[in-house]
Amino acid sequence: MKPLKILIIDDEEVICNACHLILSERGHFVERKTDGASGLRALQSNNYDVILLDMMLPDMEGMEILKIIKQKSVQAGVIVITGYSTVKNALKAMKLGAADYLSKPFSEDELLASIDKVSSD
């Protein structure tokens, strides 16, 4: 698999660090942002292959960011990650254009399988 450019937008440092470690060890370029505003700024100046997007951020909801991403026709596959997983939220995220949905805590294998799925679509 070719190296991917991945953006993580999550305010939980432990999630960001773990994902960064797992993905960078596999040769991917990983950038981390801890709030929605900085995540959206990163999207304006870079093209990403995959975005890991938390639903609960300190400054805005992930669903709002997902809507903006899709309105701007960002080509990256979006994987929604949340500690507040419900079927309703998963369905809403998928309707808004998310390519996949992971519930926290997720395993390394689940993360890698989701990245593989989204990047091959």
Residue frames relative to the residue before (quaternion, step in Angstrom):
aa qw qx qy qz dx dy dz
M 1.0000 0.0000 0.0000 0.0000 0.00 0.00 0.00
K 0.4445 -0.6853 0.5052 0.2784 3.56 -0.95 0.88
P 0.5952 -0.5685 0.4156 0.3871 3.57 -1.15 0.53
L 0.2574 -0.7670 0.5745 0.1240 3.55 -1.01 0.90
K 0.3407 -0.6748 0.6057 0.2484 3.53 -1.29 0.42
I 0.0289 -0.8362 0.5435 -0.0678 3.56 -0.40 1.30
L 0.1647 -0.7611 0.6216 0.0843 3.55 -1.01 0.90
I 0.1434 -0.7594 0.6307 0.0711 3.55 -0.92 1.00
I 0.0396 -0.7663 0.6413 0.0068 3.58 -0.83 1.04
D 0.3487 0.7067 -0.5250 0.3216 3.56 -0.14 1.36
D 0.3751 -0.7547 0.4968 0.2071 3.57 -0.88 0.92
E 0.5915 0.5534 -0.3788 0.4476 3.62 1.23 -0.09
E 0.4041 -0.7567 0.4659 0.2168 3.54 -0.40 1.29
V 0.6468 0.5337 -0.3319 0.4320 3.59 0.96 -0.82
I 0.6356 0.5080 -0.3222 0.4839 3.62 1.05 -0.73
C 0.6565 0.5153 -0.3090 0.4560 3.58 0.87 -0.97
N 0.6939 0.4850 -0.2819 0.4516 3.56 0.83 -0.99
A 0.6614 0.5016 -0.3124 0.4618 3.59 0.92 -0.87
C 0.6663 0.4883 -0.3037 0.4748 3.60 0.88 -0.91
H 0.6315 0.5351 -0.3286 0.4549 3.58 0.97 -0.88
L 0.6679 0.5080 -0.2961 0.4562 3.58 0.87 -0.95
I 0.6762 0.5008 -0.2882 0.4571 3.58 0.81 -1.04
L 0.7452 0.4317 -0.2310 0.4526 3.58 0.79 -1.03
S 0.6680 0.4888 -0.3178 0.4624 3.61 0.96 -0.76
E 0.5849 0.5675 -0.3670 0.4486 3.61 1.15 -0.56
R 0.6968 0.4341 -0.2574 0.5097 3.59 1.20 -0.48
G 0.6447 -0.5854 0.2962 0.3923 3.56 1.26 0.38
H 0.5006 0.6538 -0.4318 0.3681 3.58 1.24 0.12
F 0.4006 -0.6547 0.5794 0.2744 3.55 -1.23 0.54
V 0.0378 -0.8242 0.5639 -0.0347 3.59 -0.60 1.14
E 0.0794 -0.7687 0.6342 0.0257 3.54 -0.95 0.97
R 0.1924 -0.7981 0.5654 0.0799 3.57 -1.00 0.86
K 0.0190 -0.7572 0.6529 -0.0006 3.53 -1.10 0.85
T 0.3144 -0.8034 0.4862 0.1392 3.57 -0.91 0.94
D 0.7673 0.2044 -0.1865 0.5785 3.60 1.24 0.21
G 0.6843 -0.5280 0.3321 0.3777 3.52 -1.26 0.44
A 0.6497 0.5360 -0.3279 0.4278 3.60 0.90 -0.89
S 0.6977 0.4434 -0.2883 0.4833 3.61 0.83 -0.88
G 0.5991 0.5563 -0.3503 0.4571 3.59 1.13 -0.58
L 0.6724 0.4836 -0.2892 0.4800 3.57 0.96 -0.88
R 0.6166 0.5287 -0.3473 0.4687 3.60 1.07 -0.70
A 0.6358 0.5282 -0.3267 0.4582 3.59 0.97 -0.83
L 0.6524 0.5267 -0.3078 0.4497 3.58 1.02 -0.81
Q 0.6258 0.5474 -0.3421 0.4378 3.60 1.13 -0.58
S 0.7892 0.3413 -0.1661 0.4827 3.58 1.02 -0.73
N 0.7628 0.2900 -0.1750 0.5508 3.62 1.23 -0.07
N 0.3087 -0.6962 0.6082 0.2239 3.52 -1.28 0.44
Y 0.1128 -0.7955 0.5945 0.0320 3.56 -0.82 1.02
D 0.4507 -0.6607 0.5286 0.2845 3.52 -1.25 0.50
V 0.7977 0.0635 0.0208 0.5993 3.56 1.06 -0.88
I 0.1214 -0.7584 0.6363 0.0724 3.57 -1.14 0.76
L 0.1860 -0.7271 0.6514 0.1116 3.55 -0.94 1.00
L 0.0305 -0.8453 0.5295 -0.0642 3.56 -0.42 1.25
D 0.2990 -0.7466 0.5728 0.1584 3.54 -0.70 1.15
M 0.4714 -0.6958 0.4724 0.2654 3.57 -1.06 0.75
M 0.7719 0.2883 -0.1581 0.5440 3.59 1.09 -0.63
L 0.0626 0.7980 -0.5908 0.1016 3.56 -0.28 1.30
P 0.6388 -0.5756 0.3391 0.3817 3.60 -1.11 0.53
D 0.7884 0.3517 -0.1759 0.4730 3.61 1.01 -0.72
M 0.8062 -0.0176 0.0135 0.5912 3.62 1.18 -0.37
E 0.5396 -0.6175 0.4575 0.3437 3.55 -1.24 0.35
G 0.5999 -0.5956 0.4152 0.3362 3.51 -1.13 0.73
M 0.6006 0.5692 -0.3607 0.4303 3.59 1.07 -0.70
E 0.6305 0.5213 -0.3310 0.4702 3.61 1.06 -0.73
I 0.6487 0.5041 -0.3118 0.4773 3.57 0.98 -0.86
L 0.6300 0.5369 -0.3282 0.4551 3.58 0.98 -0.84
K 0.6365 0.5212 -0.3221 0.4686 3.60 0.98 -0.83
I 0.6618 0.5047 -0.3006 0.4658 3.59 0.93 -0.92
I 0.6242 0.5421 -0.3312 0.4547 3.58 0.97 -0.88
K 0.7096 0.4507 -0.2636 0.4732 3.58 0.86 -0.93
Q 0.6180 0.5376 -0.3477 0.4563 3.63 1.05 -0.68
K 0.7097 0.4356 -0.2465 0.4958 3.58 1.06 -0.79
S 0.4025 -0.7525 0.4373 0.2837 3.59 1.33 0.11
V 0.1643 0.7746 -0.5795 0.1927 3.56 0.97 0.90
Q 0.3988 -0.7683 0.4617 0.1939 3.57 -0.76 1.07
A 0.5015 0.6792 -0.4184 0.3349 3.61 1.21 -0.31
G 0.4400 -0.6435 0.5525 0.2951 3.53 -1.18 0.60
V 0.2264 -0.7900 0.5587 0.1117 3.59 -0.83 0.97
I 0.1176 -0.7534 0.6450 0.0508 3.53 -0.91 1.05
V 0.2580 -0.7668 0.5735 0.1290 3.55 -0.58 1.19
I 0.0570 -0.7828 0.6194 0.0185 3.57 -0.95 0.95
T 0.1089 0.8127 -0.5621 0.1083 3.57 -0.90 0.90
G 0.3879 -0.6886 0.5668 0.2327 3.48 -1.25 0.58
Y 0.6851 0.4338 -0.2576 0.5254 3.57 1.31 -0.18
S 0.0899 0.8608 -0.4926 0.0913 3.53 0.80 1.08
T 0.1088 0.7398 -0.6601 0.0714 3.49 -1.00 0.98
V 0.6169 -0.5335 0.4138 0.4044 3.56 -1.19 0.44
K 0.6227 0.5564 -0.3362 0.4356 3.58 1.00 -0.85
N 0.6819 0.4785 -0.2890 0.4717 3.60 0.88 -0.93
A 0.6315 0.5320 -0.3312 0.4566 3.58 0.99 -0.82
L 0.6695 0.4966 -0.2939 0.4678 3.58 0.90 -0.91
K 0.6450 0.5180 -0.3195 0.4620 3.57 0.97 -0.86
A 0.6521 0.5156 -0.3108 0.4609 3.59 0.94 -0.88
M 0.6684 0.4954 -0.2991 0.4673 3.57 0.94 -0.87
K 0.6351 0.5228 -0.3263 0.4656 3.60 1.03 -0.76
L 0.6827 0.4749 -0.2788 0.4802 3.57 1.10 -0.73
G 0.6863 -0.5295 0.2744 0.4164 3.59 1.24 -0.01
A 0.3977 0.6952 -0.5059 0.3202 3.59 1.20 0.19
A 0.4088 -0.7225 0.5080 0.2297 3.56 -1.04 0.80
D 0.7927 -0.0241 0.0283 0.6084 3.58 1.19 -0.53
Y 0.2542 -0.7581 0.5935 0.0921 3.53 -1.35 0.35
L 0.0314 -0.7990 0.6004 -0.0080 3.60 -0.75 1.05
S 0.2885 -0.7378 0.5860 0.1705 3.56 -1.01 0.87
K 0.3781 -0.6996 0.5600 0.2325 3.56 -1.00 0.89
P 0.5788 -0.2606 -0.7720 0.0333 1.55 -1.87 1.58
F 0.1858 -0.7657 0.6046 0.1169 3.56 -1.08 0.75
S 0.5033 -0.6628 0.4714 0.2918 3.54 -1.20 0.57
E 0.6681 -0.4685 0.3905 0.4262 3.53 -1.32 0.23
D 0.6533 0.5192 -0.3107 0.4551 3.58 0.96 -0.87
E 0.6443 0.5135 -0.3225 0.4661 3.60 0.98 -0.82
L 0.6429 0.5212 -0.3189 0.4618 3.59 0.97 -0.87
L 0.6999 0.4757 -0.2772 0.4549 3.57 0.80 -1.01
A 0.6304 0.5242 -0.3321 0.4665 3.60 1.03 -0.76
S 0.6564 0.5055 -0.3057 0.4692 3.58 1.00 -0.83
I 0.6362 0.5176 -0.3196 0.4746 3.60 0.97 -0.86
D 0.6519 0.5157 -0.3077 0.4632 3.60 0.93 -0.91
K 0.6618 0.5167 -0.2995 0.4530 3.57 0.94 -0.94
V 0.7092 0.4710 -0.2569 0.4574 3.55 0.82 -1.03
S 0.7062 0.4709 -0.2763 0.4508 3.59 0.91 -0.85
S 0.6860 0.4625 -0.2969 0.4768 3.59 1.18 -0.34
D 0.4979 0.6628 -0.4222 0.3667 3.61 1.27 -0.14
